[in-house]
Amino acid sequence: MIKHIVMWKLKKFAEGGSKDENALLIKSKLEGLRKKIKQIKKLEVGFNLNPSSTAYDIVLYSEFDTMEDLNKYKTHPEHKRVGDFVSKVRLERKAIDYEV
């Protein structure tokens, strides 16, 4: 099993929305991918509760059977559409993929 985790720090205002509004949009868009990309085995999106300035604002946790499935997800047109939006509203991005 492959686990894919991504964290973002968001801009205070971007693409006509506040940080909180854009976080909700990201969550909705990512969760919508479950119905569109069959390789996703599990997908969760969460918002930060930690008040530290070093904490990120939103996190994606997802699972895939294989690296090939993860790569199909990453290159899927629907995922790319979500990524285009996220890239416009984020300040920073961190990611890790690992196998268990």
C-alpha positions in Angstrom: 0.0 0.0 0.0 1.2 3.5 -0.9 0.3 6.4 1.4 0.3 9.9 -0.1 0.3 12.9 2.2 0.3 16.6 1.1 0.2 19.7 3.3 -0.4 23.3 2.2 0.0 26.8 3.7 -2.6 29.0 2.0 -2.5 32.7 1.1 -4.7 34.9 3.2 -6.7 35.9 0.1 -6.5 34.5 -3.4 -8.7 33.8 -6.4 -11.5 35.9 -4.9 -11.6 34.0 -1.6 -10.3 34.1 1.9 -7.9 31.4 3.3 -10.9 29.7 5.0 -13.1 29.8 1.9 -10.3 28.4 -0.3 -9.6 25.7 2.3 -13.2 24.6 2.1 -13.1 24.7 -1.8 -9.9 22.6 -1.8 -11.5 20.0 0.6 -14.6 19.8 -1.6 -12.6 19.5 -4.8 -10.3 16.8 -3.4 -13.1 14.8 -1.9 -14.9 15.0 -5.2 -12.0 13.1 -6.8 -13.1 9.9 -5.0 -15.9 9.4 -7.5 -13.8 10.3 -10.5 -10.5 8.4 -10.0 -10.9 4.7 -9.3 -7.4 4.2 -8.0 -8.1 6.2 -4.8 -8.6 3.6 -2.0 -8.9 6.2 0.8 -8.9 10.0 0.9 -9.2 12.4 3.8 -8.8 16.1 4.0 -8.3 17.9 7.3 -7.9 21.5 8.6 -5.2 22.5 11.0 -6.1 22.9 14.7 -2.6 23.8 15.8 -2.1 27.6 16.4 1.7 27.4 15.7 3.0 29.7 12.9 5.0 26.7 11.6 1.8 24.6 11.1 0.3 24.1 7.7 -3.4 25.0 7.0 -4.8 21.9 5.2 -3.7 18.3 4.8 -4.5 15.5 2.3 -4.1 11.9 3.4 -4.7 9.3 0.7 -4.0 5.6 0.0 -3.3 3.7 -3.2 -2.6 0.0 -3.8 0.5 0.7 -5.9 2.9 3.4 -7.1 1.4 2.9 -10.5 -2.0 3.7 -9.1 -0.7 6.8 -7.4 0.9 8.0 -10.6 -2.4 7.5 -12.5 -4.0 9.7 -9.9 -1.3 12.4 -10.1 -1.6 12.5 -13.9 -5.4 12.2 -14.1 -7.0 15.3 -15.7 -9.4 15.8 -12.8 -6.6 15.8 -10.3 -4.7 18.3 -12.5 -7.7 20.6 -12.4 -7.7 20.6 -8.7 -4.0 21.1 -8.6 -4.2 24.1 -10.8 -6.6 25.8 -8.3 -4.5 24.8 -5.3 -1.3 26.2 -6.9 -3.1 29.6 -7.2 -4.1 29.8 -3.5 -1.1 28.2 -1.7 2.0 29.7 -0.3 3.8 26.4 0.4 3.4 22.7 -0.3 5.0 19.7 1.3 4.5 16.1 0.3 5.6 12.6 1.1 4.8 9.2 -0.5 5.7 6.0 1.3 5.0 2.3 1.2 3.7 0.1 4.1 
